[in-house]
Amino acid sequence: MTTAAGAPGELAVVARGLVKRYPGAEQPALAGLELEIRAGETFGLLGPNGAGKTTAIAILATLLRPTSGGVRLFGLDPGRRCQEVRRLIGLVPQEIALYPRLTLAENLAYFGRLHGLAGAALKTRVDECLAMVGLESQGKRRVETCSGGMKRRANLAAGLLHRPRLLFLDEPTVGIDAQSRHVIFENLERLKTEGMTVLYTTHYMEEARQLCDRIAIVDAGRVVALGTPADLLAAQPECRDLEQLFLRLTGRHLRD
Amino acid sequence: MGAFFATLRKELLLLRRDRGGLALLFLMPLVLVLVVSLVQDNVLKLTGEGSIEVLLVDRDGGPAARRLVDGLKESGAVRLVETAGDAEGEAEARRRVAVGDYPFALVIPAGLGAELERRAAALARRAFAADEAPEDDANPLELAVYFDPAVQGAFRATLVNALRRASLGLEVAEKGRQLGEVLPRQVAEQMGQALGPYRNLPGAPAPPVVTFSWQDRELLAVRTEIAAGKIVAQPDSVQQNVPAWTLFGMFFIVVPLSGSLLRERQEGTLQRLLSLPVSGLPLLGGKLAAYVLVGCAQALVMLLVGRLLLPRFGTPILQFGGDLPALILLVLACALAATGYGLLIGTLVRSYEQAAMLGPVSIVLAAALGGIMVPVYAMPPAMRSLSALSPLAWGLEGFIELFVRRGDLARIAPQLASLLVFAAGCLGLAWFVFARRRSGGR
């Protein structure tokens, strides 16, 4: 178990010249990605489909090794101190990464046990996390019978069980209603006040503007713009909002 | 160990709630055992023709023995494999049958031809009351057939019938030949004595009537005996089918297991698991242990069906043999092999369609090759060679060894080793494919 808050000015994520080539792919998924995320920051990673956002998160979350380049999380090299790094991070994947035939509570209890929780502490933490996402009365419900919004919220809760210092959120609000999105937003705001570092990918520009301290727009595997939403808009006065800025930087052609 | 037990508990919970998977794992083999055991006996009788391998020990080596062998070959029911025609050859043939290398051995005794000729000639003479000597050869000569108790009775009957036909042909030929020699001599002699100088006159009496009813008298009998010299359990459809379909059901664990692995990959849970501070070993071990436990539970249920339920339908009771620890180890090794294979399939496939196709089809093929549907000894030689590659054949051979031949741990050691090596190979290959994909990111 870790605490979320970090030392002032500490860097949570440092990625230098990240390159990832998948076998058989014509273009690299990442082509020299550079990132620095400060501890306690909520950082948005925006980009069109295929820009490399999910690959970047997979590398930062120790699921993939880069073809070249280096990563440090809280100063630790994930290649050498993988288990230490994994204790510091939480992952909320794009998919609903829960077992459909288990109840919400059983899912959280299982992942909690894998984080080393047990007994009363486990039960308390499962209840807390369910309550955090508004599912306190739904713990005995099987995931397969839950609505899309409930599943998304439970997916977030599973990533928070061990109080990670750095949370990776890969499009956590896809396909859910306004109410569930609101609950997720509230939680992310609260986590931010608690000092948790969040790396957030989304296609919703308004979400990013509201939630993120800084934003990186990536395209073709590299960062094409980086800064606070206000600074980015100020640098492009002809763009009314982030969406216009995004289209200007990444183009209007489809990325199917 | 926390991660191991957490995963074990999670997997058992998931399996308990998978009604379709449970039906596949427990109901399907149960129905198969019940139905197939009750109806298969006649099917086996029909399928054995021409495929029974028999070790031949010809200790006589004469023309009569050769005619007998030719008659057997002509019957088309057996395939003869000749070995040395001496006492050592006979002992070796009996040993090879006893250990299950061959289902049968046929021994033609030394001096068979000469004795057959002598007895046929005596009978022919006796038909005319020319030989007044007392019957000192009332017991027929014996052709010995040694058999493996694991061989179905239908196949034994096929061989014995073919042998009886061949020996009858030989008898008839020998009797006919002897009669042909004795008949003219006896007729002339009797007529000469009765008529004296008038035997050539018109109206002289006709030659005496000769009866051939003695031709039906059996001169050769067939003796069958279990090669190992002791009866443990009669080879029947229960002893064959219960372990066979139990194994089939155990290997069908590939379906829920590969589905579970695929779901974890496609639904993101694997991604979440891999991001946790837990090594892959307890996660994989917990999953394997859950499925191995299910495999053992399957075996227990099916063996109890053979022991308690099938006899209620009038079948013989399933005999477990005398070595319970060996049986437990064999069940465990089979469950491990099945689970390892399921893990490999689940790692190789990329879609539910592939899993639904590759898993069951490969199991049915392995079962067919492994003697689940038709015993291995009844297969053509080429298929028999292929059957040695099927893990179901190893498992079934182990069960038959324990249940029918009263084998022990030492006797099933080769099967145990094969199953465990297979399980380890599947796990190693699955791990290699998984690690390779992870490093490639696909």
Interface residues (C-beta under 8 A of the other chain):
Chain A: K20 Y22 P23 A29 T55 A58 A61 T62 L63 L64 R65 Q83 E84 R86 R87 I89 G90 L91 P93 Q94 E95 I96 A97 L98 Y99 P100 R101 L102 E106 Y110 F111 R113 L114 H115 G116 A118 A158 G159
Chain B: G2 A3 A6 T7 R9 K10 L13 L14 R17 D18 R263 Q266 E267 G268 T269 Q271 R272 L273 L274 S275 L276 P277 V278 S279 L283 R438 S439 G440 G441 R442
